[in-house]
Amino acid sequence: MKKINAFLLMFFSLLALISFAHVEAAVGDIYEIGGAKYYAQEIVESTKMSYGVTQTREKGFTSTTASGFDPDGIGPANGFVVAGQYYPQQVNFLEVPTSAGVKITTWANLNNHRWTLTTVRNLIADYELKHEGWTVVAAINGDFFDISGSGYLPYQTSGAIVSDGNNYKTTSGGTVAFTNDGTANSLIGNQAVTRAQYLKLAVYDANGAIVSEFDVQKVNAAPGDNETAVYFANYDATKTIVPVDVIVSPTSNGYFVDAAELALPNRPNDFYGKGAISSFASKTIAKGQFAIVTNNLDVAHSLGSGVTIRVQYEYTGAFAGVNDVCGGGATIMRNGALDAADDRNRHPRTVVGKRADGTVVMMVVDGRQSNIDMYGATYPELAAIMASRGCVDAYNLDGGGSSTMVIREGENLRVLNSPSDGRERTDSNCILIVTREPEMEYELLEKTETSLSFKLNILEAYTHKIDKVLVRVNAQTQEVVDGEVTFTGLRPNKEYKVDVYYKTPSGVIYTMTFFDYKTTMKRAPEFFIVNLTESQTSYTFEPEFFDLDIATNLLIAKLYVNETEYTFVDGLLTLEKAAITSLDSVRLVYTVDIGNGPIEIIINNPHFYSTMALNEIIDGQKAFVSGLYK
């Protein structure tokens, strides 16, 4: 790959400057690989999204050294691509650092045990509906697919689709896989696809964890000694499900999933099924059902009514243990060099690649809209575009009218690119960037007038690679140590925002969306006395106190005079002597709340200093005696 300053562009193509006069004198750097070139003229928008995911849109230009066909017939040379000619492009990128608190997965609409074409935005909605707590940050379209519905089970992807370890379809040609392991080995592309010899039966416990796994040696055939078989109905050439009879012999055990969560017979040699066991006797099964028949006692002892099971093929080799896989097309780049079939035609394209550090880069270049300067790219030009983002490996996905890039903006999903059909095409699957907030244990342990102490532990990190947890309060950021953190030097009776961050092992700090507000304790008030002023006709009571943070209700407290209840009004109470012949008893009842809830305080004869002193002595004696019995 060669990078050339774009100020040299005039030497490469005088024709380009004439044909596209709106292009200003060359701007930016030209990236060249395999004779194809790309440079960005303008960054139209760039947004830092959740957890370090970056979205960028560029206006740029590509050229190639070989002629080819321009499918919309509007470009130069009456529909043929001119070698060396620069063509304007709109290019959108998504960049996902390996340290980001997200994972990359795939999704398809498999409702009603079939493949259904729908838009990327609808696929996002379906994923979030079925994955409570998870949010899709962004997405692109995925694999090529049976767009005409000609297959026995129509509209399947051409290759594999694996999401979070569920291997919905495993037969595949071109394949890309996302390890989500935080390493430079984030993306595996177009290696040999190999599967285990047998289907795998997984058995779940009541909490949804896999507790045991067994080989399934037979498919729609009776099991032999110590063997297990799976039965499921397949579709025929008329796209009709063909029921299958399942016979449980007297020496075998049968387990039927009569209403599967999903039973997907992609083809006779590729099946995915999951659901709870509900019956045991021989019967005919059809759509949405599958059955296990076994002569293996270990399998039989693991199964029973209500037990959830899953049957699927699993990968060996390069894709073994990878939980998120998508079918794809040609390899565009490998190890920084052009490695693509010689596709010189211009089309909208979707590509996924990675940098040497493992950052995953997703790219959509728009095309078939030359009237608005969107020409589409050839394979070599795709390599040059991906090289401009530092990629060393890149793989082509489905393109044309399927090319779609979507990002989340609050509650809305925005299509970033300009689909060549004039609207979103319905696709078979997509590639999603998803996240879920870590599950935390969070509690305010203690607060004083000047401090706040918290308990905070991460119970489940999900997609997040957490080395240290940090909390920020009042411009102070502190690390949580042994699950606790304390902030001092705060102001009394002040509300503070509590933000939680985490640091990855590589030192990158991400803000979590979790936040809280906590208020420090109020300063304790001081009560002195209820002043009593006597006139010829009345008694006037007025509490005397010091309360900076208004922690008491003394201004509207209750005062009982001769056991009759009265209430202060703005700290004053006047009683006519005509109604009170003598002051036999006075009792003050008020509350104090410094931040831990109201406490009721009762003081008898609060208008005498001598009584106040006596009350303090009595309270002290009570505290002393109470301490003796602790």
C-alpha positions in Angstrom: 0.0 0.0 0.0 1.3 3.4 -1.0 0.2 6.8 0.4 0.7 9.9 -1.8 -0.1 13.5 -0.9 -3.1 14.6 -2.9 -1.4 17.7 -4.0 0.2 15.5 -6.7 -3.3 14.6 -8.0 -3.0 16.9 -11.0 -0.2 14.8 -12.4 -2.3 11.6 -12.2 -5.3 12.7 -14.1 -6.0 16.0 -15.9 -9.2 14.4 -17.1 -10.4 14.0 -13.6 -10.0 17.7 -12.9 -11.9 18.6 -16.0 -14.8 16.1 -15.6 -15.4 16.9 -11.9 -14.7 20.7 -11.8 -16.4 21.0 -8.4 -13.4 19.2 -6.9 -11.2 21.7 -5.2 -7.4 21.4 -5.6 -6.4 18.1 -4.2 -7.1 17.7 -0.5 -5.8 15.0 1.8 -3.7 12.0 1.2 -4.1 9.5 -1.6 -4.0 5.8 -0.6 -3.0 3.4 -3.3 -3.1 -0.4 -3.3 -3.0 -2.7 -6.3 -3.1 0.3 -8.6 -6.4 1.6 -7.2 -6.5 4.9 -5.4 -8.7 6.7 -2.8 -8.6 10.0 -1.1 -11.0 11.8 1.1 -11.9 15.3 0.0 -14.1 16.2 3.0 -15.2 14.7 6.3 -18.9 15.5 6.3 -19.6 14.2 9.8 -17.8 12.4 12.6 -19.4 11.2 15.8 -18.0 9.5 18.9 -20.7 7.1 19.9 -21.1 4.8 22.9 -18.0 3.2 24.3 -15.5 4.5 21.7 -17.4 3.5 18.6 -16.8 6.1 15.9 -19.0 7.0 12.9 -17.5 9.0 10.0 -18.9 10.0 6.7 -16.5 11.2 3.9 -16.8 12.6 0.5 -13.9 11.3 -1.6 -12.7 10.0 -4.9 -11.5 6.6 -6.2 -9.8 5.5 -9.4 -8.6 2.2 -10.8 -6.1 1.1 -13.4 -8.4 -1.1 -15.3 -11.6 -0.5 -17.2 -14.9 -2.1 -16.2 -18.7 -1.8 -16.4 -20.5 1.2 -14.9 -23.9 -0.4 -14.1 -26.0 2.7 -14.2 -24.8 3.7 -17.6 -24.5 7.3 -16.7 -20.8 7.5 -16.1 -18.0 8.3 -18.6 -17.4 6.2 -21.8 -21.1 5.2 -22.2 -21.3 3.0 -19.2 -17.7 1.8 -18.9 -15.3 2.6 -16.2 -12.3 4.6 -17.5 -9.0 3.5 -16.2 -7.3 6.2 -14.2 -10.5 8.3 -14.0 -11.4 9.7 -10.6 -15.0 9.0 -9.5 -16.7 10.8 -6.6 -17.9 8.7 -3.7 -19.8 8.8 -0.4 -18.2 6.6 2.1 -19.4 5.8 5.7 -17.3 4.1 8.3 -17.9 2.5 11.7 -14.8 1.9 13.9 -15.0 -0.4 16.9 -11.9 -0.5 19.1 -11.1 -3.9 20.7 -11.3 -2.2 24.2 -14.8 -0.9 23.6 -17.6 -2.1 25.8 -19.5 -3.5 22.9 -19.6 -6.8 21.0 -20.2 -7.5 17.4 -22.8 -10.1 16.6 -25.2 -11.2 13.8 -28.9 -11.4 13.6 -31.7 -12.7 11.2 -35.4 -12.7 11.4 -36.2 -16.4 12.1 -39.7 -15.9 13.4 -42.2 -18.7 12.8 -39.3 -21.2 12.1 -38.5 -19.6 8.8 -36.2 -17.0 7.2 -37.9 -13.7 6.5 -36.5 -10.7 4.6 -36.7 -7.4 6.4 -34.8 -4.1 6.7 -31.8 -3.7 8.9 -33.8 -1.4 11.2 -36.4 -4.1 11.7 -33.7 -6.6 12.4 -32.4 -4.3 15.1 -35.8 -4.0 16.6 -36.3 -7.8 16.5 -32.9 -8.4 18.2 -33.6 -5.9 21.0 -37.1 -7.4 21.5 -35.5 -10.9 22.0 -32.5 -9.7 24.1 -33.8 -7.7 27.0 -31.3 -5.3 28.4 -29.2 -5.2 25.2 -29.0 -2.1 23.0 -27.9 -1.9 19.4 -25.4 0.9 18.9 -25.0 0.5 15.1 -25.4 -2.0 12.3 -24.6 -2.9 8.7 -26.2 -5.4 6.3 -24.6 -8.8 6.3 -24.3 -11.8 4.0 -25.5 -12.5 0.5 -28.9 -14.3 0.5 -31.5 -16.1 -1.5 -33.2 -12.9 -2.6 -35.5 -14.6 -5.1 -36.8 -17.1 -2.5 -35.8 -20.1 -4.8 -34.5 -22.4 -2.0 -36.5 -25.2 -0.4 -36.6 -23.1 2.8 -36.5 -19.7 1.1 -34.5 -16.5 1.8 -31.6 -18.1 3.7 -28.3 -16.4 3.9 -25.7 -17.9 1.5 -23.4 -18.6 4.4 -23.3 -19.1 8.1 -25.1 -17.1 10.9 -24.0 -17.6 14.5 -25.2 -15.2 17.2 -24.0 -15.5 20.8 -23.1 -19.2 20.4 -26.4 -20.1 18.7 -25.4 -21.7 15.4 -28.5 -21.0 13.4 -26.8 -21.9 10.1 -23.4 -23.5 9.8 -22.9 -24.4 6.1 -20.9 -21.6 4.6 -18.5 -20.5 1.9 -17.0 -17.1 2.5 -17.1 -16.5 6.3 -16.2 -13.8 8.8 -16.2 -14.3 12.5 -15.9 -11.9 15.4 -14.0 -13.1 18.5 -15.0 -10.2 20.8 -12.0 -11.2 22.9 -10.3 -7.8 23.1 -7.2 -8.9 21.2 -5.8 -8.1 17.8 -7.4 -11.3 16.6 -10.8 -9.7 16.6 -11.8 -10.7 13.1 -11.3 -14.1 11.4 -12.0 -14.1 7.7 -12.3 -16.7 4.9 -10.5 -19.6 6.6 -11.5 -23.2 5.9 -14.9 -23.9 7.3 -15.1 -27.3 9.1 -17.7 -28.8 11.4 -17.7 -31.5 13.9 -18.8 -34.9 12.6 -21.9 -35.0 14.7 -24.6 -32.6 15.9 -24.3 -31.5 19.5 -27.1 -31.8 22.0 -26.9 -29.3 24.9 -28.9 -29.6 28.1 -29.8 -26.5 30.1 -30.5 -26.0 33.8 -33.3 -23.9 35.2 -31.1 -20.8 35.1 -30.4 -21.2 31.4 -26.8 -22.5 31.7 -25.6 -25.5 29.7 -24.9 -28.3 32.2 -24.1 -31.2 29.8 -23.5 -31.9 26.1 -23.7 -35.0 24.0 -23.0 -36.1 20.4 -26.0 -36.8 18.2 -24.9 -39.6 15.9 -28.0 -40.0 13.7 -30.2 -37.6 11.8 -33.8 -38.7 11.0 -32.7 -42.3 11.4 -33.0 -44.8 14.3 -30.1 -44.7 16.8 -27.8 -47.7 17.2 -26.4 -49.1 20.5 -25.5 -46.3 22.9 -26.4 -43.7 20.2 -28.6 -40.7 20.0 -30.7 -39.4 17.1 -32.5 -36.2 16.2 -35.6 -36.0 14.1 -36.9 -33.0 12.3 -39.1 -32.3 9.3 -37.5 -30.8 6.1 -38.9 -28.7 3.3 -39.3 -30.1 -0.3 -38.9 -28.5 -3.7 -42.4 -27.1 -3.4 -41.3 -25.2 -0.3 -43.7 -27.4 1.8 -42.7 -29.0 5.1 -42.7 -32.8 5.0 -43.7 -34.3 8.3 -41.6 -37.1 9.7 -42.7 -40.1 11.8 -40.7 -40.6 14.9 -40.8 -44.2 16.3 -39.6 -44.8 19.9 -38.7 -48.5 20.2 -39.3 -50.4 23.5 -35.6 -50.2 24.2 -35.2 -46.5 23.4 -36.2 -43.3 25.1 -38.0 -40.5 23.2 -38.1 -36.8 24.1 -40.3 -34.5 22.0 -40.1 -30.7 21.7 -43.7 -30.1 20.5 -43.5 -26.2 20.6 -39.9 -25.3 19.9 -38.5 -21.8 20.5 -36.9 -22.4 17.1 -36.7 -25.4 14.8 -34.8 -24.4 11.7 -34.3 -27.1 9.0 -32.1 -25.1 6.7 -31.4 -28.3 4.8 -31.1 -32.0 5.6 -27.5 -31.6 6.8 -27.9 -28.3 8.7 -30.4 -28.0 11.6 -30.8 -25.8 14.6 -33.4 -26.6 17.3 -34.1 -25.3 20.8 -37.0 -25.8 23.2 -38.4 -27.6 26.2 -39.3 -31.3 26.2 -43.0 -31.8 26.5 -43.9 -35.4 25.5 -42.3 -38.8 25.1 -44.4 -41.2 22.9 -44.0 -42.0 19.2 -45.7 -39.5 16.9 -45.4 -37.5 13.7 -43.7 -34.1 13.9 -43.8 -31.2 11.5 -43.0 -27.5 11.6 -41.7 -26.0 14.8 -41.0 -29.4 16.3 -38.1 -31.8 16.8 -37.3 -34.9 18.8 -34.5 -36.8 20.4 -34.5 -40.6 20.5 -31.6 -42.2 22.5 -30.2 -45.5 23.5 -27.6 -43.7 25.6 -28.4 -44.0 29.4 -26.3 -40.8 30.2 -28.4 -38.8 27.8 -31.6 -40.3 29.0 -30.7 -39.5 32.7 -30.1 -35.9 31.7 -33.5 -35.4 30.0 -37.0 -35.1 31.2 -40.2 -33.1 31.1 -39.7 -29.4 30.9 -35.9 -29.7 30.3 -34.7 -27.2 27.7 -32.4 -28.7 25.0 -30.6 -27.4 22.0 -29.3 -29.2 18.9 -26.8 -27.7 16.5 -23.7 -28.3 14.5 -20.5 -26.8 15.9 -17.4 -25.6 14.2 -13.9 -27.0 14.4 -10.7 -25.5 13.0 -10.3 -21.7 12.6 -13.9 -20.9 13.8 -14.0 -23.3 16.7 -15.5 -21.7 19.8 -16.3 -18.4 18.0 -19.7 -17.3 19.1 -20.5 -14.7 16.4 -20.2 -15.6 12.7 -21.5 -14.3 9.4 -21.3 -15.5 5.8 -19.5 -13.2 3.4 -17.8 -12.8 0.1 -14.4 -12.3 -1.3 -11.3 -11.4 0.6 -10.4 -7.8 -0.3 -7.2 -7.4 1.7 -5.0 -9.7 3.6 -1.9 -8.6 5.6 -2.1 -5.2 4.0 -2.0 -6.4 0.4 -4.7 -6.6 -2.3 -6.2 -10.1 -2.3 -9.4 -9.9 -4.2 -11.0 -11.4 -7.3 -10.7 -9.1 -10.3 -14.2 -7.5 -9.9 -13.8 -4.2 -11.8 -17.5 -3.3 -11.8 -18.8 -0.4 -9.8 -21.4 -1.2 -7.2 -22.5 -0.1 -3.8 -20.4 -2.2 -1.4 -20.3 -3.2 2.3 -17.0 -4.3 3.7 -15.7 -5.3 7.1 -12.0 -5.3 8.1 -9.6 -4.8 10.9 -6.5 -2.9 11.8 -3.3 -4.5 13.1 -4.4 -3.6 16.7 -7.7 -5.4 16.2 -9.9 -2.4 15.7 -12.8 -3.5 13.5 -13.8 -1.2 10.7 -17.1 -1.5 8.9 -17.6 0.5 5.6 -20.4 1.2 3.2 -19.7 3.0 -0.1 -22.8 4.2 -2.0 -23.2 3.7 -5.7 -25.5 3.5 -8.7 -26.4 7.2 -8.1 -23.9 9.0 -10.3 -26.3 11.9 -10.7 -25.5 12.7 -7.0 -21.8 11.8 -7.2 -22.1 8.3 -5.8 -20.5 5.9 -8.3 -19.7 2.8 -6.2 -16.4 1.0 -6.1 -14.4 -1.9 -7.6 -12.7 -4.5 -5.4 -9.3 -2.8 -5.7 -10.8 0.5 -4.8 -12.4 -1.1 -1.7 -8.9 -2.1 -0.6 -7.7 1.5 -1.1 -10.7 2.8 0.9 -10.1 0.4 3.8 -6.3 1.1 3.7 -7.2 4.8 4.3 -8.5 3.7 7.7 -5.5 1.7 8.5 -6.9 -1.8 7.7 -4.7 -4.7 7.0 -7.5 -7.3 6.4 -10.9 -6.7 4.7 -13.8 -8.8 3.5 -16.6 -8.1 1.1 -20.2 -8.5 2.3 -23.4 -8.3 0.3 -23.6 -5.0 -1.6 -25.7 -3.4 -4.3 -29.2 -2.3 -3.0 -28.5 -4.3 0.2 -25.7 -2.0 1.4 -27.0 -0.3 4.5 -25.4 1.4 7.6 -27.6 2.4 10.6 -26.7 4.1 13.8 -28.7 4.8 17.0 -29.4 8.4 17.9 -31.3 8.2 21.2 -34.5 6.3 20.5 -34.1 6.7 16.8 -32.3 4.6 14.2 -30.8 6.6 11.3 -29.8 5.2 8.0 -26.4 6.9 7.3 -25.8 5.9 3.7 -27.9 6.4 0.5 -29.4 3.0 -0.4 -29.3 2.6 -4.2 -32.9 1.3 -4.3 -34.0 4.7 -2.9 -35.1 3.0 0.3 -33.9 0.3 2.7 -33.8 -3.1 1.0 -35.1 -6.1 2.9 -32.2 -8.3 3.8 -31.7 -11.7 5.3 -29.4 -10.8 8.1 -27.2 -8.0 9.5 -24.1 -7.4 11.6 -24.8 -5.6 14.9 -22.7 -3.6 17.3 -24.4 -4.2 20.7 -23.9 -3.3 24.3 -25.4 -3.9 27.7 -24.7 -2.0 30.8 -22.7 -3.9 33.4 -24.8 -5.3 36.2 -23.8 -3.5 39.4 -24.3 -3.8 43.1 -24.6 -0.2 44.2 -25.4 1.2 47.7 -24.9 4.4 49.7 -23.1 3.1 52.8 -22.8 6.3 54.8 -23.1 10.0 54.6 -22.1 12.8 56.8 -22.1 16.6 56.6 -18.9 16.5 54.5 -18.6 12.9 53.1 -20.3 10.2 51.0 -19.3 6.5 51.1 -20.5 4.0 48.5 -20.4 0.2 48.0 -20.0 -0.7 44.4 -19.2 -4.0 42.8 -19.6 -5.2 39.2 -21.6 -8.4 39.3 -21.7 -9.1 35.5 -19.5 -7.2 33.0 -21.2 -8.5 29.9 -19.4 -7.0 26.9 -17.2 -4.7 29.0 -13.5 -5.4 29.7 -13.1 -4.0 33.2 -9.8 -3.6 35.0 -10.7 -0.9 37.5 -14.0 0.8 38.5 -13.9 4.6 39.1 -16.4 6.9 40.7 -16.5 10.7 40.2 -18.1 13.1 42.8 -17.5 16.9 42.9 -14.6 16.8 40.5 -13.0 14.0 42.5 -12.4 10.7 40.8 -11.4 7.7 42.9 -10.9 4.0 42.4 -13.2 1.6 44.0 -11.1 -0.6 46.3 -12.5 -3.8 47.8 -15.9 -2.7 46.7 -15.9 0.6 48.6 -15.1 4.3 47.9 -15.4 7.4 50.1 -15.4 11.1 49.2 -14.5 13.7 51.8 -14.3 17.5 51.8 -17.8 17.9 50.6 -20.2 20.7 51.5 -23.1 20.1 53.9 -26.6 19.8 52.6 -25.4 19.8 48.9 -26.6 17.5 46.1 -23.8 15.8 44.2 -23.9 13.9 40.9 -22.3 10.4 41.2 -20.8 9.1 37.9 -19.4 5.6 37.4 -16.5 4.9 35.0 -14.4 1.9 34.2 -10.8 1.5 33.0 -9.9 -1.3 30.5 -6.7 -3.3 30.9 -5.2 -1.2 28.1 -5.9 2.0 30.2 -8.9 3.4 28.2 -11.5 5.0 30.4 -15.2 4.7 29.4 -18.2 6.5 31.0 -21.1 4.3 32.0 -24.6 5.6 31.5 -25.3 4.9 35.2 -25.4 8.0 37.4 -27.1 9.0 40.6 -27.6 12.0 42.8 -26.8 12.0 46.6 -27.0 14.8 49.1 -24.7 15.2 52.1 -26.1 15.5 55.6 -27.4 18.8 56.9 -25.6 20.5 59.7 -27.2 19.6 63.0 -29.4 22.4 64.4 -29.1 23.8 67.9 -32.2 24.4 70.0 -31.8 26.8 73.0 -35.2 27.6 74.6 -38.8 28.7 73.9 -38.8 32.3 75.0 -41.9 33.3 76.9 -43.1 36.9 76.9 -46.0 37.8 79.2 -48.2 40.8 78.8 -51.3 41.8 80.8 -53.5 40.0 78.3 -51.5 37.3 76.6 -48.6 34.9 76.6 -46.3 34.8 73.5 -44.0 31.8 72.8 -41.1 32.0 70.4 -38.5 29.2 69.9 -34.9 30.2 69.9 -32.7 28.0 67.8 -29.8 27.9 65.2 -30.5 26.0 62.0 -28.4 26.9 59.0 -29.7 24.0 56.8 -33.4 24.2 57.9 -33.2 20.7 59.5 -36.1 21.3 61.9 -39.7 22.3 61.7 -39.5 24.6 64.7 -41.1 27.4 62.9 -44.3 25.4 62.6 -43.8 23.0 65.5 -46.5 21.9 68.0 -46.6 23.4 71.5 -48.9 21.8 74.0 -50.1 24.2 76.7 -52.0 22.6 79.5 -52.3 19.6 77.2 -54.0 21.6 74.5 -52.3 21.4 71.1 -51.2 24.6 69.3 -49.0 25.3 66.3 -46.4 28.0 65.8 -46.9 30.2 62.8 -43.6 31.4 61.4 -42.1 30.8 64.8 -44.6 32.7 67.0 -47.5 31.6 69.1 -49.7 34.0 71.1 -52.3 32.8 73.5 -54.9 35.0 75.3 -54.8 34.8 79.1 -58.6 34.8 79.0 -58.4 31.3 77.7 -55.6 30.2 80.0 -55.9 30.8 83.7 -52.4 29.4 84.5 -49.4 27.7 82.8 -49.6 24.3 84.4 -47.6 22.5 81.7 -45.8 23.3 78.4 -44.5 20.7 76.1 -42.7 21.2 72.7 -42.9 18.6 70.0 -40.7 19.1 66.9 -38.8 17.1 64.3 -35.2 17.1 63.1 -34.1 15.6 59.8 -30.5 16.0 58.9 -30.7 13.5 56.0 -31.5 10.1 57.5 -35.2 10.6 58.1 -37.2 12.7 60.6 -36.7 12.2 64.4 -39.3 13.5 66.8 -38.1 15.4 69.8 -40.2 16.1 72.9 -39.1 18.7 75.5 -41.1 19.4 78.7 -41.1 22.9 80.0 -38.9 24.2 77.2 -39.4 27.8 78.4 -37.2 27.3 81.5 -33.4 27.3 81.2 -33.3 25.2 84.4 -35.5 22.6 82.8 -33.4 22.5 79.7 -30.3 21.9 81.7 -32.1 19.1 83.6 -33.1 17.5 80.4 -29.6 17.4 79.2 -28.4 15.7 82.4 -31.2 13.1 82.1 -30.4 12.4 78.5 -26.7 11.9 79.4 -27.6 9.5 82.1 -29.9 7.5 79.8 -27.1 7.3 77.2 -24.6 6.1 79.9 -26.9 3.4 81.2 -27.8 2.3 77.7 -24.1 1.8 76.9 -23.7 -0.5 79.9 -26.0 -3.0 78.4 -24.6 -3.1 74.9 
